[in-house]
Amino acid sequence: MFTPSAVSSNELLAKLLIEELLRYNVNRYFISPGSRSTPLTAAVASDARVNASIHVDERGAAFQAIGFARATGKPGVLICTSGTAQSNYYPAVLEAEADAVPLIVLSADRPPKLQNVGANQTTDQKEMFGRHVKLFLNIQPPDEKTDFKKILEPFSTLVSTSMFHPCGPVHVNLMFDEPLVPNGKQVDFKKQFDSLFKWIKSSGPYSPLHIRRGIKNINAEFDVNAPTIVIAGHLSSQIDASTVLEFAEKMNLPIFADIRSNLRFGNESKNIISYHDLLLKSDELTKLKNLQVIHIGGNFVSKRLHQFIERSDVKQYLVLHNTKYPFNAHHKMTASHSGYISGLVKSLEKNLNSFSKNNLQLFQNLNKKIDSYLKKQTKQVSEITLPRLVIEEFRNNSFLFVASSMPVRDLDMFAQTTSKKIPVYANRGLSGIDGTIASFAGVSDGLNKRGVLLVGDLAFIHDMNSLALIQKSNNPLTIILINNNGGGIFSFLPIAQKEEIFENYFGAGQDVDYKAVVEGFKLDYFTVSDRKSFVELFKNVQLSNKSSVIEIVTDRKENFQLHKKLYAEISDILNK
């Protein structure tokens, strides 16, 4: 039973909120130091049931919480002081909204008497995140007359709202007046406790949100002889991934499995079309008529797949999703259903018959041709071969995080299937490079496992502060830094032809001494340039009890030409 004890209204409010969070089994806190948030931080620090960490950079702390939530399905709780602090959470809040990641923001604020009078470290923090949070709650400075029942009720609803479909961020702004640290004056809270008697005596949340997980009936008419594909986008749980695989195998359907689908690694089902991006270079596929698509889950990485659907003769495009919006950037969607993925898939399966095996065999044959070709591309370490080498030498009981821009695209395009269970994580809600290292640390924290990060140099620079989180990690972590001295992805865009402006404004090479940076955070640093050395080193660091960074230097122009050559050769193989 919760036994509330406090000598100030600020202290009591903070303890009540922490208790309510714990009743939802939310016990992981990411705190950035500050004065105005003292009541919240002190309440966390004095409760042995919680797990809290400190990061001085609020942006990094927020993305660490994003990584934790991706790994566990539970929201991390952010605590910060007043002023500019919470604005640093904005990128992570947007990512959480876009990719249905649970996140709880507790921002401390100055009292109303200090608002709009030029007081130090004071700005209008109310509804700072606008419509990007599912719910917002502003709490006035508590005092001896505060009815805490009227605070706990909406707060409880807010917490449960973050955790249930579709998950997402919520924001609580707490106005605290001084003294922030109890001054010893005892306050009588008897009346407030009387109104909370039932809650205090119980062990459950104040007003839990009861979600019905009923399976809706999905009636969809498909032609079993027409060309049909399953696109498995981002699937956040292994249960969902297994349900999708069972469905596709039963229906004789090919799965275009995105790198975040949890389907590429851990099984070797013949229904998984791992090279779906590259096989779309086949002329045979451009001639398909009445294409039918069943898109399950979130968005997908492949731009070529998006363009293929956009250009194709699509008869049906059904989306089953658990995000805020169904993916329909190509405007080909004919129907969508939102809910819990496994239930939606099972409901659809009840109303379908198996499809023609000829449909599956078409994509399997193309996939085999590409696999045979890529197996021969192993002479050097390049941005093309690196994803395959990493998967080939990856150790079990670990996870892989991949940064946005070229790393996630190359992994999606070139990585082979394997029986190794390799969970893959990435921030692809809005596909920014923000907070990559912090999110990587957060996933490791949530899983309590060692992991590997594939990251480009600009994403690495963008989040260098978060190397402090790698330094403090309880698990050894390995960062593979692909250094092409700039934004390699821009070399694939038309602007690359404008040489007079490209390098300064898009290439953006930084010429950083990464060895000095890495060793400044007391991490091990290595650099390799050939395949044999990388394989040997990668095996060793995965056994080490220390975190490390492996730098691999590549050339942007050469990388572009290698990709261009590979695309041409694959096109020739597929269209012989």
C-alpha positions as CSV (number, residue, x, y, z in Angstrom):
1,M,0.0,0.0,0.0
2,F,1.2,3.5,-0.9
3,T,1.9,5.5,2.2
4,P,2.2,9.2,1.2
5,S,4.5,11.4,3.3
6,A,5.6,14.9,2.4
7,V,6.3,18.2,4.1
8,S,5.4,20.4,1.1
9,S,2.7,20.5,-1.6
10,N,5.4,20.3,-4.3
11,E,6.9,17.2,-2.8
12,L,3.5,15.6,-2.4
13,L,2.4,16.3,-5.9
14,A,5.6,14.8,-7.3
15,K,5.3,11.7,-5.2
16,L,1.7,11.1,-6.2
17,L,2.5,11.4,-9.9
18,I,5.5,9.0,-9.6
19,E,3.3,6.5,-7.7
20,E,0.7,6.6,-10.4
21,L,3.3,6.0,-13.1
22,L,4.6,3.0,-11.1
23,R,1.1,1.6,-10.9
24,Y,1.2,1.5,-14.8
25,N,4.5,-0.3,-14.5
26,V,6.3,2.8,-15.9
27,N,9.5,3.0,-13.9
28,R,12.2,4.2,-16.3
29,Y,13.2,7.9,-16.0
30,F,15.5,10.0,-18.2
31,I,16.4,13.2,-16.3
32,S,18.3,16.3,-17.4
33,P,19.6,18.3,-14.4
34,G,17.8,21.6,-13.5
35,S,16.5,23.6,-10.6
36,R,12.8,24.0,-11.3
37,S,12.3,20.3,-11.7
38,T,13.8,19.6,-8.2
39,P,10.5,18.2,-6.7
40,L,10.2,15.7,-9.5
41,T,13.9,14.7,-9.5
42,A,13.9,14.4,-5.7
43,A,10.8,12.2,-5.8
44,V,12.4,9.9,-8.3
45,A,15.7,9.8,-6.4
46,S,14.0,8.8,-3.2
47,D,12.0,5.9,-4.6
48,A,13.9,2.6,-4.8
49,R,11.4,1.2,-7.3
50,V,12.4,3.4,-10.1
51,N,15.4,3.3,-12.5
52,A,16.7,6.7,-13.5
53,S,19.6,8.0,-15.4
54,I,21.0,11.5,-16.0
55,H,22.0,13.1,-19.4
56,V,22.9,16.7,-19.6
57,D,21.6,17.0,-23.2
58,E,17.8,17.0,-23.3
59,R,17.7,16.1,-26.9
60,G,19.9,13.0,-26.3
61,A,17.8,12.1,-23.2
62,A,14.6,12.2,-25.3
63,F,16.0,10.0,-28.0
64,Q,17.4,7.6,-25.4
65,A,13.8,7.3,-24.1
66,I,12.7,6.6,-27.7
67,G,15.2,3.8,-28.0
68,F,14.1,2.3,-24.6
69,A,10.4,2.4,-25.7
70,R,11.2,0.8,-29.0
71,A,12.9,-2.1,-27.1
72,T,10.3,-2.6,-24.4
73,G,7.0,-1.2,-25.7
74,K,6.9,0.9,-22.4
75,P,7.2,4.7,-22.3
76,G,10.2,6.3,-20.9
77,V,9.6,9.4,-18.7
78,L,11.4,12.6,-19.4
79,I,12.1,15.2,-16.7
80,C,13.5,18.6,-17.4
81,T,13.6,22.1,-16.0
82,S,12.0,25.3,-17.3
83,G,13.0,27.6,-20.2
84,T,14.6,26.1,-23.3
85,A,15.0,22.6,-21.8
86,Q,11.8,21.0,-23.1
87,S,12.2,22.5,-26.6
88,N,15.1,20.1,-27.0
89,Y,12.6,17.3,-26.8
90,Y,10.8,18.4,-29.9
91,P,12.5,16.2,-32.5
92,A,12.0,13.1,-30.3
93,V,8.3,14.0,-29.7
94,L,7.8,14.3,-33.5
95,E,9.5,10.9,-34.0
96,A,7.3,9.3,-31.3
97,E,4.2,10.7,-32.9
98,A,5.1,9.6,-36.4
99,D,6.1,6.1,-35.4
100,A,3.6,5.4,-32.6
101,V,6.3,5.3,-29.8
102,P,5.0,5.8,-26.2
103,L,6.7,8.7,-24.5
104,I,5.8,10.8,-21.4
105,V,7.2,14.3,-21.0
106,L,7.2,16.0,-17.5
107,S,8.4,19.5,-17.9
108,A,8.8,21.8,-14.9
109,D,7.7,25.4,-15.2
110,R,7.6,28.7,-13.4
111,P,4.4,29.8,-11.6
112,P,1.9,32.1,-13.2
113,K,3.1,35.1,-11.3
114,L,6.4,34.9,-13.2
115,Q,4.9,34.5,-16.6
116,N,5.0,37.4,-19.1
117,V,6.9,39.7,-16.8
118,G,10.4,39.0,-18.1
119,A,11.4,36.6,-15.3
120,N,14.6,34.6,-15.9
121,Q,14.3,31.2,-17.6
122,T,10.6,31.6,-18.2
123,T,8.6,31.2,-21.4
124,D,5.1,30.0,-22.3
125,Q,5.5,26.2,-22.1
126,K,1.8,25.3,-22.3
127,E,1.0,23.1,-25.3
128,M,4.5,23.7,-26.6
129,F,4.3,20.5,-28.7
130,G,0.9,21.5,-30.1
131,R,-1.1,18.7,-31.8
132,H,2.0,16.4,-31.9
133,V,1.1,15.0,-28.5
134,K,-1.9,12.8,-27.9
135,L,-2.8,14.7,-24.7
136,F,-1.5,17.7,-22.8
137,L,-2.1,18.6,-19.1
138,N,-1.1,21.8,-17.4
139,I,-0.8,21.6,-13.6
140,Q,-1.0,24.8,-11.5
141,P,1.3,25.2,-8.5
142,P,0.0,23.0,-5.7
143,D,-0.8,24.3,-2.2
144,E,-2.6,23.3,0.9
145,K,-6.0,23.7,-0.8
146,T,-5.2,21.6,-3.9
147,D,-7.6,18.8,-4.6
148,F,-5.1,16.2,-5.8
149,K,-7.9,14.0,-6.9
150,K,-8.6,16.4,-9.7
151,I,-5.0,16.1,-10.8
152,L,-4.6,12.4,-10.5
153,E,-7.7,11.6,-12.6
154,P,-6.6,13.4,-15.9
155,F,-3.0,12.4,-15.3
156,S,-3.9,8.7,-15.1
157,T,-5.9,9.0,-18.3
158,L,-2.9,10.8,-20.0
159,V,-0.5,8.0,-19.0
160,S,-2.7,5.2,-20.3
161,T,-3.4,7.1,-23.5
162,S,0.4,7.1,-24.3
163,M,0.5,3.4,-24.0
164,F,-2.5,2.2,-26.0
165,H,-3.2,2.1,-29.7
166,P,-1.9,4.1,-31.4
167,C,0.9,4.7,-28.9
168,G,2.4,8.2,-28.8
169,P,3.8,11.1,-26.8
170,V,2.0,12.9,-24.0
171,H,3.0,16.1,-22.2
172,V,2.5,17.3,-18.6
173,N,3.7,20.8,-17.7
174,L,4.0,21.3,-13.9
175,M,4.2,24.8,-12.5
176,F,6.2,24.8,-9.2
177,D,6.5,27.8,-6.9
178,E,9.4,28.1,-4.4
179,P,10.5,26.7,-2.1
180,L,11.4,23.8,-4.4
181,V,13.1,22.0,-1.5
182,P,11.0,21.6,1.6
183,N,12.0,24.2,4.2
184,G,10.9,22.2,7.2
185,K,7.5,23.7,7.7
186,Q,5.0,20.9,8.1
187,V,1.8,21.0,6.1
188,D,-1.4,19.2,7.0
189,F,-2.6,17.2,4.1
190,K,-5.3,15.3,5.9
191,K,-8.2,16.7,3.8
192,Q,-6.4,15.9,0.5
193,F,-5.6,12.3,1.7
194,D,-9.3,11.8,2.6
195,S,-10.3,12.4,-1.1
196,L,-7.7,9.9,-2.2
197,F,-8.5,7.2,0.3
198,K,-9.6,4.5,-2.1
199,W,-6.6,5.1,-4.4
200,I,-4.1,5.1,-1.5
201,K,-5.5,1.8,-0.2
202,S,-5.5,0.2,-3.6
203,S,-2.6,-0.9,-5.8
204,G,-4.0,0.0,-9.2
205,P,-4.0,3.2,-11.3
206,Y,-6.5,5.9,-10.5
207,S,-8.5,5.7,-13.7
208,P,-7.1,3.1,-16.1
209,L,-8.1,3.2,-19.7
210,H,-9.8,-0.1,-20.6
211,I,-9.0,-1.0,-24.2
212,R,-11.1,-3.6,-26.0
213,R,-8.9,-5.8,-28.2
214,G,-11.8,-7.3,-30.2
215,I,-10.9,-8.5,-33.7
216,K,-12.8,-6.5,-36.3
217,N,-14.2,-8.3,-39.3
218,I,-12.3,-7.4,-42.5
219,N,-14.0,-8.3,-45.7
220,A,-11.8,-8.0,-48.7
221,E,-12.2,-9.5,-52.1
222,F,-8.9,-10.5,-53.8
223,D,-8.4,-12.3,-57.1
224,V,-6.3,-15.3,-56.2
225,N,-4.8,-15.5,-59.7
226,A,-3.8,-11.8,-59.9
227,P,-0.2,-10.7,-59.0
228,T,-0.2,-10.1,-55.3
229,I,2.4,-9.1,-52.7
230,V,2.5,-8.5,-49.0
231,I,4.5,-5.5,-47.9
232,A,5.7,-6.0,-44.3
233,G,6.6,-2.5,-43.1
234,H,7.7,-1.7,-39.6
235,L,6.4,-4.3,-37.2
236,S,7.2,-3.5,-33.6
237,S,6.8,-7.0,-32.1
238,Q,8.0,-10.5,-32.9
239,I,4.4,-11.7,-32.3
240,D,3.2,-9.4,-35.2
241,A,6.1,-10.6,-37.4
242,S,5.3,-14.3,-36.8
243,T,1.6,-13.7,-37.5
244,V,2.4,-12.0,-40.8
245,L,4.8,-14.8,-41.8
246,E,2.2,-17.5,-41.0
247,F,-0.4,-15.6,-43.0
248,A,1.9,-15.3,-46.1
249,E,3.0,-18.9,-46.0
250,K,-0.6,-20.1,-45.7
251,M,-1.7,-17.8,-48.6
252,N,1.3,-18.6,-50.8
253,L,2.2,-14.9,-50.9
254,P,5.6,-13.2,-51.3
255,I,6.6,-10.9,-48.5
256,F,8.5,-7.7,-49.4
257,A,10.1,-7.6,-45.9
258,D,11.3,-4.2,-44.8
259,I,14.5,-4.2,-42.7
260,R,12.4,-3.1,-39.7
261,S,9.8,-5.9,-40.2
262,N,11.5,-8.4,-37.8
263,L,11.2,-10.8,-40.7
264,R,14.6,-10.6,-42.5
265,F,16.6,-12.2,-39.8
266,G,15.8,-15.2,-37.6
267,N,14.1,-17.4,-40.2
268,E,14.8,-18.4,-43.8
269,S,11.3,-18.7,-45.1
270,K,11.1,-19.0,-48.9
271,N,8.2,-16.5,-48.8
272,I,10.5,-13.6,-47.7
273,I,11.7,-11.6,-50.7
274,S,14.7,-10.0,-49.1
275,Y,15.9,-8.1,-52.2
276,H,12.6,-6.6,-53.1
277,D,14.2,-3.2,-53.7
278,L,16.7,-4.5,-56.3
279,L,14.4,-7.0,-58.1
280,L,12.1,-4.1,-59.0
281,K,14.7,-3.4,-61.7
282,S,13.1,-6.3,-63.6
283,D,11.3,-5.2,-66.7
284,E,8.9,-8.2,-66.2
285,L,7.5,-6.5,-63.1
286,T,6.7,-3.2,-64.9
287,K,4.3,-5.1,-67.1
288,L,2.2,-6.5,-64.2
289,K,-1.5,-5.7,-64.4
290,N,-4.1,-5.6,-61.7
291,L,-1.5,-5.7,-58.9
292,Q,-2.8,-6.4,-55.5
293,V,-1.0,-5.2,-52.4
294,I,-1.5,-6.1,-48.7
295,H,0.5,-3.6,-46.7
296,I,0.9,-4.7,-43.1
297,G,2.5,-2.5,-40.4
298,G,4.2,0.9,-40.7
299,N,6.2,2.6,-43.4
300,F,9.0,1.0,-45.4
301,V,12.5,2.2,-46.4
302,S,12.6,1.4,-50.1
303,K,12.0,4.5,-52.3
304,R,12.1,2.2,-55.4
305,L,9.2,0.2,-54.0
306,H,7.3,3.4,-53.4
307,Q,7.9,4.5,-57.0
308,F,7.0,1.0,-58.3
309,I,3.6,1.2,-56.6
310,E,3.1,4.7,-57.8
311,R,3.7,3.7,-61.5
312,S,2.0,0.3,-61.4
313,D,-1.5,-0.7,-62.4
314,V,-2.8,-1.3,-58.8
315,K,-6.1,-2.9,-58.4
316,Q,-6.2,-3.1,-54.6
317,Y,-4.0,-1.6,-51.9
318,L,-5.1,-2.7,-48.4
319,V,-3.3,-1.3,-45.4
320,L,-3.4,-2.9,-41.9
321,H,-1.6,-0.6,-39.5
322,N,-1.2,0.4,-35.9
323,T,0.1,4.0,-36.4
324,K,-1.6,7.4,-36.4
325,Y,-2.0,7.3,-40.2
326,P,-2.0,4.5,-42.8
327,F,0.9,4.8,-45.3
328,N,-0.5,6.2,-48.5
329,A,2.1,8.6,-49.9
330,H,1.6,7.0,-53.3
331,H,-2.2,7.6,-53.1
332,K,-3.0,4.1,-54.2
333,M,-4.7,2.9,-51.0
334,T,-8.1,1.4,-51.5
335,A,-8.9,0.5,-47.9
336,S,-7.3,0.6,-44.5
337,H,-7.9,-0.8,-41.0
338,S,-6.3,0.4,-37.8
339,G,-5.8,-1.7,-34.7
340,Y,-3.6,-4.5,-33.3
341,I,-1.6,-6.0,-36.1
342,S,-2.0,-9.7,-35.2
343,G,-5.8,-9.4,-34.8
344,L,-6.2,-7.5,-38.1
345,V,-4.1,-10.1,-40.0
346,K,-6.1,-13.1,-38.5
347,S,-9.3,-11.4,-39.3
348,L,-8.2,-10.9,-43.0
349,E,-7.0,-14.5,-43.2
350,K,-10.5,-15.8,-42.3
351,N,-11.9,-14.2,-45.5
352,L,-9.2,-15.2,-48.0
353,N,-8.3,-18.3,-50.0
354,S,-4.8,-19.3,-50.9
355,F,-3.3,-17.6,-53.9
356,S,-1.7,-19.1,-57.0
357,K,1.8,-20.4,-56.4
358,N,2.9,-19.0,-59.8
359,N,2.7,-15.5,-58.2
360,L,5.1,-16.5,-55.4
361,Q,7.5,-18.3,-57.7
362,L,7.9,-15.2,-60.0
363,F,9.4,-13.2,-57.1
364,Q,11.4,-16.1,-55.7
365,N,13.2,-16.6,-58.9
366,L,14.2,-13.0,-59.2
367,N,15.3,-13.0,-55.6
368,K,17.6,-16.0,-56.1
369,K,19.3,-14.3,-59.1
370,I,20.2,-11.3,-57.0
371,D,21.3,-13.4,-54.1
372,S,23.7,-15.3,-56.3
373,Y,25.1,-12.0,-57.7
374,L,25.6,-10.4,-54.3
375,K,27.4,-13.4,-52.8
376,K,30.2,-12.8,-55.3
377,Q,30.6,-9.1,-54.2
378,T,33.0,-9.7,-51.3
379,K,36.4,-8.6,-52.4
380,Q,36.6,-5.3,-50.5
381,V,34.9,-3.5,-47.6
382,S,32.5,-0.9,-49.2
383,E,29.2,0.6,-48.2
384,I,27.6,-2.1,-50.4
385,T,29.4,-5.1,-48.9
386,L,29.5,-3.9,-45.3
387,P,25.9,-4.7,-44.4
388,R,26.4,-8.3,-45.6
389,L,29.7,-8.7,-43.7
390,V,28.0,-7.4,-40.5
391,I,25.1,-9.9,-40.8
392,E,27.5,-12.7,-41.7
393,E,29.7,-12.2,-38.7
394,F,27.0,-11.0,-36.3
395,R,26.8,-12.8,-32.9
396,N,23.5,-14.0,-31.4
397,N,22.0,-12.4,-28.3
398,S,22.7,-8.9,-29.6
399,F,20.8,-6.3,-31.6
400,L,21.5,-4.0,-34.6
401,F,20.6,-0.3,-34.7
402,V,21.0,1.4,-38.1
403,A,21.1,5.2,-38.8
404,S,18.9,7.0,-41.3
405,S,20.3,8.2,-44.7
406,M,22.5,5.6,-46.6
407,P,23.2,3.0,-43.8
408,V,19.5,1.9,-43.4
409,R,19.0,2.0,-47.2
410,D,22.1,-0.1,-47.9
411,L,21.1,-2.6,-45.2
412,D,17.6,-2.8,-46.6
413,M,18.9,-3.4,-50.1
414,F,21.8,-5.7,-49.6
415,A,21.5,-7.6,-46.4
416,Q,20.9,-11.4,-46.8
417,T,18.4,-13.5,-44.9
418,T,19.8,-15.6,-42.0
419,S,18.7,-17.9,-39.3
420,K,20.4,-15.7,-36.8
421,K,17.9,-13.8,-34.6
422,I,19.0,-10.2,-35.1
423,P,16.5,-7.5,-33.9
424,V,16.8,-4.4,-36.0
425,Y,15.9,-0.9,-34.8
426,A,16.0,2.5,-36.5
427,N,14.4,5.9,-36.2
428,R,12.3,5.9,-39.4
429,G,9.1,7.8,-38.2
430,L,10.5,10.9,-39.7
431,S,13.8,9.5,-40.9
432,G,16.0,12.1,-39.2
433,I,19.6,11.6,-38.1
434,D,18.8,13.2,-34.7
435,G,19.7,11.3,-31.6
436,T,21.0,8.2,-33.4
437,I,23.6,7.3,-30.8
438,A,21.2,8.1,-27.9
439,S,18.5,5.9,-29.3
440,F,21.1,3.1,-29.8
441,A,22.0,3.4,-26.1
442,G,18.3,3.4,-25.2
443,V,17.6,0.2,-27.0
444,S,20.5,-1.5,-25.2
445,D,19.2,-0.2,-21.9
446,G,15.7,-1.6,-22.6
447,L,16.9,-5.0,-23.8
448,N,19.8,-5.2,-21.4
449,K,21.9,-6.4,-24.3
450,R,25.0,-5.5,-26.2
451,G,24.5,-4.1,-29.6
452,V,25.9,-2.8,-32.9
453,L,25.2,0.5,-34.5
454,L,25.8,1.2,-38.2
455,V,26.0,5.0,-38.6
456,G,27.3,7.6,-41.1
457,D,29.7,10.4,-40.2
458,L,27.1,13.2,-40.2
459,A,24.7,11.3,-38.0
460,F,27.6,10.5,-35.7
461,I,28.6,14.2,-35.5
462,H,25.0,15.3,-35.0
463,D,24.8,13.2,-31.7
464,M,28.4,13.2,-30.4
465,N,27.2,14.3,-27.0
466,S,25.5,10.9,-26.6
467,L,28.9,9.1,-26.6
468,A,28.6,9.9,-22.9
469,L,25.7,7.4,-22.8
470,I,27.8,4.8,-24.6
471,Q,30.6,5.4,-22.0
472,K,28.1,4.8,-19.1
473,S,26.3,1.8,-20.7
474,N,26.0,-1.4,-18.7
475,N,26.5,-3.4,-21.9
476,P,29.4,-3.3,-24.3
477,L,28.4,-1.5,-27.5
478,T,30.0,-1.3,-30.9
479,I,29.6,1.6,-33.3
480,I,30.6,1.1,-36.9
481,L,31.3,4.6,-38.2
482,I,31.0,4.8,-42.0
483,N,33.1,7.9,-42.8
484,N,32.6,9.2,-46.3
485,N,33.3,12.8,-45.1
486,G,29.8,14.2,-45.7
487,G,26.3,13.5,-46.8
488,G,26.7,10.5,-49.1
489,I,23.0,10.2,-49.9
490,F,23.1,13.5,-51.7
491,S,25.4,12.0,-54.3
492,F,22.4,10.0,-55.5
493,L,20.3,13.1,-56.1
494,P,20.2,15.4,-59.2
495,I,21.8,18.2,-57.2
496,A,25.0,16.3,-57.3
497,Q,25.4,17.4,-60.9
498,K,25.7,21.0,-59.8
499,E,29.4,20.7,-58.8
500,E,29.7,24.5,-58.2
501,I,27.4,24.3,-55.2
502,F,27.2,20.6,-54.3
503,E,30.2,20.1,-52.1
504,N,29.8,23.2,-49.9
505,Y,26.1,23.0,-49.5
506,F,25.2,19.3,-49.7
507,G,28.4,17.2,-49.4
508,A,29.2,19.1,-46.2
509,G,32.4,17.3,-45.3
510,Q,33.5,18.0,-41.7
511,D,37.1,16.6,-41.5
512,V,36.7,15.5,-37.9
513,D,39.5,13.6,-36.0
514,Y,37.2,10.8,-34.8
515,K,40.0,9.0,-33.0
516,A,40.4,12.1,-30.7
517,V,36.7,12.4,-30.2
518,V,36.2,8.7,-29.4
519,E,39.1,8.4,-27.0
520,G,38.0,11.7,-25.4
521,F,35.0,9.7,-24.2
522,K,37.3,6.9,-23.0
523,L,36.0,4.4,-25.7
524,D,38.2,2.1,-27.7
525,Y,38.9,3.3,-31.3
526,F,39.8,1.2,-34.3
527,T,40.1,1.8,-38.0
528,V,40.2,-0.8,-40.8
529,S,40.3,-0.6,-44.6
530,D,40.2,-4.2,-45.9
531,R,37.8,-7.1,-45.6
532,K,40.0,-9.5,-43.7
533,S,40.9,-6.9,-41.0
534,F,37.3,-5.9,-40.5
535,V,36.1,-9.4,-40.1
536,E,38.7,-10.3,-37.6
537,L,38.2,-7.0,-35.6
538,F,34.4,-7.2,-35.7
539,K,34.6,-10.8,-34.2
540,N,36.9,-9.6,-31.5
541,V,35.0,-6.5,-30.4
542,Q,31.8,-8.5,-30.1
543,L,33.5,-10.5,-27.5
544,S,35.1,-7.6,-25.7
545,N,33.8,-6.2,-22.4
546,K,34.5,-2.6,-23.6
547,S,32.5,-0.3,-25.9
548,S,34.3,0.7,-29.1
549,V,34.1,2.6,-32.4
550,I,35.3,1.1,-35.7
551,E,35.9,3.8,-38.3
552,I,35.7,2.7,-42.0
553,V,36.7,5.4,-44.4
554,T,35.0,5.4,-47.8
555,D,34.9,7.7,-50.8
556,R,31.6,9.3,-51.7
557,K,32.2,9.5,-55.4
558,E,33.5,6.0,-55.6
559,N,30.6,4.8,-53.5
560,F,28.1,6.4,-56.0
561,Q,29.9,4.7,-58.9
562,L,29.9,1.3,-57.2
563,H,26.1,1.6,-56.6
564,K,25.6,2.7,-60.2
565,K,27.6,-0.2,-61.5
566,L,25.8,-2.7,-59.3
567,Y,22.4,-1.4,-60.3
568,A,23.3,-1.8,-64.0
569,E,24.7,-5.3,-63.6
570,I,21.6,-6.5,-61.6
571,S,19.4,-5.0,-64.2
572,D,21.2,-7.0,-66.9
573,I,21.0,-10.2,-64.9
574,L,17.2,-9.8,-64.3
575,N,16.4,-8.8,-67.9
576,K,18.4,-11.4,-69.9
